[in-house]
């Protein structure tokens, strides 16, 4: 049975589970195909713990971590309310298609509502049809602004190191 847990960044078991799940996601083609660096592994949890607007959820099958959702609270200027961005959501391959992502999304939604957020946001790769269908089934839809079209997600690195 899958259980969702709010990660305690001071708990060594949770710290290693968040890193393991994020590393597995990064190694997946949909996560870029390369694991996270040793430097990120060493610093990530401490940096996340410094920020009140960041949290992680872990999906467990018994004692085995099988999924993660890393979330960052943002702000909607159009609504003058917070929003919750799901920065990472991943399920290990053996557990995909079993409702793990949906359980993670349900808990993110509950926590976002508790925080007074106006909406949830996330990004998804154009060809990740499986994830797109899961998000649509949950209630997400592409961001469009009337007749001017769909929004695109752009980035610009501020140093040589990709993040």
C-alpha positions as CSV (number, residue, x, y, z in Angstrom):
1,X,0.0,0.0,0.0
2,X,1.4,3.4,-1.0
3,X,1.6,6.0,1.7
4,X,2.5,9.7,1.2
5,X,4.7,11.4,3.8
6,X,5.8,15.0,4.2
7,X,9.5,14.8,4.2
8,X,11.3,15.9,7.4
9,X,14.6,17.3,6.1
10,X,16.1,16.6,9.5
11,X,15.3,12.9,9.2
12,X,18.2,10.9,7.6
13,X,15.8,8.4,6.1
14,X,13.8,11.2,4.4
15,X,16.9,13.1,3.3
16,X,18.4,10.0,1.5
17,X,15.0,9.1,0.0
18,X,14.5,12.6,-1.5
19,X,18.0,12.5,-3.0
20,X,17.6,8.9,-4.3
21,X,14.2,9.7,-5.9
22,X,15.5,12.9,-7.5
23,X,18.6,11.1,-8.7
24,X,16.5,8.4,-10.3
25,X,14.4,11.0,-11.9
26,X,17.4,12.9,-13.3
27,X,18.8,9.6,-14.8
28,X,15.5,9.0,-16.6
29,X,15.3,10.4,-20.2
30,X,12.4,12.7,-19.0
31,X,14.7,14.1,-16.3
32,X,17.7,14.7,-18.6
33,X,19.3,11.3,-18.6
34,X,22.1,12.2,-16.1
35,X,22.1,11.8,-12.4
36,X,22.5,14.7,-10.1
37,X,26.0,15.8,-9.1
38,X,27.7,14.8,-5.9
39,X,27.7,18.5,-4.9
40,X,24.0,18.7,-5.4
41,X,23.5,15.4,-3.4
42,X,25.6,16.9,-0.6
43,X,23.9,20.3,-0.4
44,X,20.3,20.0,-1.7
45,X,18.5,19.0,1.4
46,X,20.2,21.6,3.6
47,X,19.4,24.3,1.0
48,X,15.8,23.2,0.8
49,X,15.4,23.1,4.6
50,X,16.5,26.8,4.7
51,X,13.4,27.8,2.8
52,X,9.9,27.9,4.4
53,X,8.3,27.9,1.0
54,X,9.8,24.6,-0.1
55,X,8.6,21.1,0.8
56,X,8.9,17.5,-0.4
57,X,6.5,14.7,-0.4
58,X,7.6,11.1,-0.5
59,X,5.7,8.1,-1.7
60,X,6.5,4.9,0.2
61,X,5.6,1.2,-0.4
62,X,6.4,0.0,3.1
63,X,9.9,1.2,3.7
64,X,10.8,1.6,0.1
65,X,10.6,5.1,-1.4
66,X,8.9,5.0,-4.8
67,X,8.1,8.6,-5.7
68,X,8.8,12.2,-4.8
69,X,7.2,15.6,-5.3
70,X,9.3,18.7,-4.6
71,X,7.2,21.9,-4.3
72,X,8.0,25.6,-4.2
73,X,5.4,28.2,-3.2
74,X,5.3,31.1,-5.5
75,X,2.9,34.1,-5.9
76,X,0.2,34.9,-8.4
77,X,0.2,38.7,-9.0
78,X,-3.0,38.4,-11.0
79,X,-4.8,36.8,-8.0
80,X,-2.8,38.4,-5.2
81,X,-2.4,35.0,-3.6
82,X,0.2,32.3,-3.3
83,X,0.4,29.5,-5.8
84,X,2.2,26.1,-5.5
85,X,4.6,25.0,-8.2
86,X,5.4,21.3,-8.4
87,X,9.0,21.6,-9.4
88,X,9.7,17.9,-9.6
89,X,7.4,14.9,-9.5
90,X,8.7,11.5,-10.2
91,X,7.8,7.8,-9.7
92,X,10.3,5.0,-10.2
93,X,9.6,3.0,-13.3
94,X,8.4,-0.1,-11.5
95,X,5.6,1.8,-9.8
96,X,4.4,3.9,-12.8
97,X,0.8,3.5,-13.8
98,X,-0.2,2.4,-10.3
99,X,-1.6,5.7,-9.0
100,X,1.4,6.9,-7.1
101,X,1.7,10.2,-9.0
102,X,-2.0,10.8,-8.4
103,X,-1.6,10.2,-4.6
104,X,1.3,12.7,-4.6
105,X,-0.7,15.2,-6.5
106,X,-3.7,14.8,-4.1
107,X,-1.4,15.6,-1.1
108,X,0.2,18.5,-2.9
109,X,-3.3,19.9,-3.6
110,X,-4.3,19.4,0.0
111,X,-1.3,21.2,1.3
112,X,-1.6,24.0,-1.3
113,X,-5.3,24.6,-0.3
114,X,-4.2,24.7,3.4
115,X,-1.7,27.4,2.5
116,X,-4.3,29.4,0.7
117,X,-2.9,28.9,-2.8
118,X,-4.9,29.9,-5.8
119,X,-3.5,27.3,-8.1
120,X,-1.0,24.5,-8.8
121,X,1.5,24.8,-11.6
122,X,4.0,22.4,-13.1
123,X,6.0,21.9,-16.3
124,X,6.0,18.9,-18.5
125,X,8.0,18.0,-21.6
126,X,6.1,18.2,-24.8
127,X,6.6,14.5,-25.7
128,X,5.9,13.1,-22.2
129,X,2.5,11.9,-23.1
130,X,2.1,9.5,-20.2
131,X,2.7,12.3,-17.7
132,X,0.5,14.8,-19.6
133,X,-2.4,12.3,-19.6
134,X,-1.9,11.8,-15.8
135,X,-2.0,15.6,-15.2
136,X,-5.0,16.1,-17.5
137,X,-6.8,13.3,-15.6
138,X,-6.1,15.1,-12.3
139,X,-7.4,18.4,-13.7
140,X,-4.4,20.2,-15.1
141,X,-4.5,21.8,-18.5
142,X,-2.0,23.8,-20.6
143,X,-1.9,27.5,-19.8
144,X,-3.6,29.5,-22.5
145,X,-4.5,33.2,-22.6
146,X,-7.4,33.4,-24.9
147,X,-6.6,34.0,-28.5
148,X,-3.0,34.9,-27.9
149,X,-1.9,31.3,-27.4
150,X,-0.3,28.8,-25.0
151,X,2.5,29.8,-22.6
152,X,6.0,28.4,-23.0
153,X,8.5,27.7,-20.3
154,X,11.8,29.5,-20.9
155,X,15.0,29.6,-19.0
156,X,18.3,31.5,-18.8
157,X,21.2,30.2,-16.7
158,X,23.0,32.8,-14.6
159,X,26.3,31.0,-14.5
160,X,28.1,28.2,-16.4
161,X,26.6,25.5,-14.2
162,X,23.3,24.2,-15.3
163,X,20.7,23.8,-12.6
